[in-house]
Amino acid sequence: MSLVDVSGVSSTLFILGVIFLLLIFGLLSFGILRMFQQKFRVGWFCFGGAIVSFSVFMFILNKWYI
């Protein structure tokens, strides 16, 4: 294993990535929890929200950072 140099990553990109990762995986986890609780409608909305959040994240990355 070697060290990875992350000095080229801007602070705004790092914060944006952290926020969206917490949002996406939080919605996925909440959706799975709701599915186990037999609340399928809310679970599917959470999965849809995670997909929309991922799409918005990819759009922002392609628009401003790549």
JOLIN-V572103 format. One record per pair of residues at least 6 apart in sequence whose ideal C-beta (glycine too) atoms are under 7 Angstrom apart, sorted by the first residue. I is the first residue (numbers start at 1). J is the second residue. Records with the same first field share a line. If there is no record, write none. Layout:
I=J / J
//
This chain:
13=65
16=60
20=53 / 57
23=53
24=50 / 53 / 54
27=46 / 49 / 50 / 53
28=47 / 50
30=46
31=43 / 46 / 47 / 50
34=42 / 43 / 46
35=43
//
